[in-house]
Amino acid sequence: MKAAALLVRIRTKRQNVRFSDFVALIQALGFARDRQRGSHVAYHHACGAVLNIQNAGGEAKPYQIIQLLHVVDACGLKLK
């Protein structure tokens, strides 16, 4: 799924988001992969935001999607 379409979709529906699409969206918003410890992967943004995400059976966890949306709104992030 395209990053722009996914960003619109997750604002209303946070279930059944493929993990690979979620990672692509995070990277399109300017986050860079920093490190991985176990199943948790940390992504950092130049605005100082840090997201820790994990693959849950091929899907993104809804609370992690909500965290991303809070960062997008707070930092005014736009897609590249």
One Martini backbone bead per residue (centre of mass of N, CA, C, O) as a GRO file, in nm:
protein
   80
    1MET     BB    1   0.099   0.034   0.020
    2LYS     BB    2   0.077   0.351   0.014
    3ALA     BB    3   0.172   0.593   0.227
    4ALA     BB    4  -0.061   0.797   0.192
    5ALA     BB    5  -0.295   0.592   0.221
    6LEU     BB    6  -0.211   0.481   0.499
    7LEU     BB    7  -0.228   0.743   0.661
    8VAL     BB    8  -0.531   0.777   0.620
    9ARG     BB    9  -0.629   0.497   0.727
   10ILE     BB   10  -0.501   0.503   1.030
   11ARG     BB   11  -0.692   0.728   1.144
   12THR     BB   12  -0.945   0.502   1.151
   13LYS     BB   13  -0.771   0.224   1.092
   14ARG     BB   14  -0.564   0.001   1.309
   15GLN     BB   15  -0.621  -0.257   1.174
   16ASN     BB   16  -0.458  -0.458   0.959
   17VAL     BB   17  -0.144  -0.373   0.948
   18ARG     BB   18   0.119  -0.409   0.779
   19PHE     BB   19   0.441  -0.408   0.868
   20SER     BB   20   0.576  -0.327   0.599
   21ASP     BB   21   0.399  -0.072   0.560
   22PHE     BB   22   0.474   0.069   0.826
   23VAL     BB   23   0.777   0.095   0.768
   24ALA     BB   24   0.747   0.258   0.507
   25LEU     BB   25   0.608   0.498   0.644
   26ILE     BB   26   0.826   0.574   0.845
   27GLN     BB   27   1.043   0.627   0.627
   28ALA     BB   28   0.873   0.846   0.466
   29LEU     BB   29   0.880   1.040   0.734
   30GLY     BB   30   1.212   1.018   0.825
   31PHE     BB   31   1.293   0.763   0.949
   32ALA     BB   32   1.555   0.585   1.126
   33ARG     BB   33   1.726   0.316   1.175
   34ASP     BB   34   1.898   0.218   1.472
   35ARG     BB   35   1.782  -0.050   1.630
   36GLN     BB   36   1.801  -0.394   1.773
   37ARG     BB   37   1.598  -0.574   2.030
   38GLY     BB   38   1.499  -0.832   1.930
   39SER     BB   39   1.172  -0.737   1.832
   40HIS     BB   40   1.280  -0.447   1.864
   41VAL     BB   41   1.252  -0.140   1.678
   42ALA     BB   42   1.439   0.155   1.627
   43TYR     BB   43   1.324   0.490   1.552
   44HIS     BB   44   1.453   0.796   1.419
   45HIS     BB   45   1.424   1.152   1.436
   46ALA     BB   46   1.519   1.482   1.392
   47CYS     BB   47   1.297   1.585   1.615
   48GLY     BB   48   1.344   1.336   1.851
   49ALA     BB   49   1.192   1.096   1.776
   50VAL     BB   50   1.080   0.773   1.910
   51LEU     BB   51   1.038   0.438   1.778
   52ASN     BB   52   0.890   0.133   1.894
   53ILE     BB   53   0.880  -0.169   1.714
   54GLN     BB   54   0.670  -0.466   1.629
   55ASN     BB   55   0.619  -0.784   1.517
   56ALA     BB   56   0.271  -0.916   1.494
   57GLY     BB   57   0.216  -1.140   1.274
   58GLY     BB   58   0.260  -0.909   1.033
   59GLU     BB   59   0.171  -0.676   1.232
   60ALA     BB   60   0.075  -0.388   1.364
   61LYS     BB   61   0.039  -0.221   1.647
   62PRO     BB   62  -0.201  -0.004   1.748
   63TYR     BB   63  -0.034   0.162   1.962
   64GLN     BB   64   0.196   0.231   1.753
   65ILE     BB   65   0.020   0.391   1.560
   66ILE     BB   66  -0.062   0.608   1.763
   67GLN     BB   67   0.223   0.710   1.818
   68LEU     BB   68   0.277   0.806   1.531
   69LEU     BB   69   0.043   1.012   1.513
   70HIS     BB   70   0.146   1.194   1.740
   71VAL     BB   71   0.413   1.269   1.601
   72VAL     BB   72   0.300   1.386   1.342
   73ASP     BB   73   0.139   1.614   1.486
   74ALA     BB   74   0.364   1.740   1.674
   75CYS     BB   75   0.591   1.771   1.422
   76GLY     BB   76   0.474   1.797   1.129
   77LEU     BB   77   0.479   1.559   0.939
   78LYS     BB   78   0.594   1.458   0.614
   79LEU     BB   79   0.608   1.331   0.320
   80LYS     BB   80   0.866   1.261   0.081
   0.00000   0.00000   0.00000
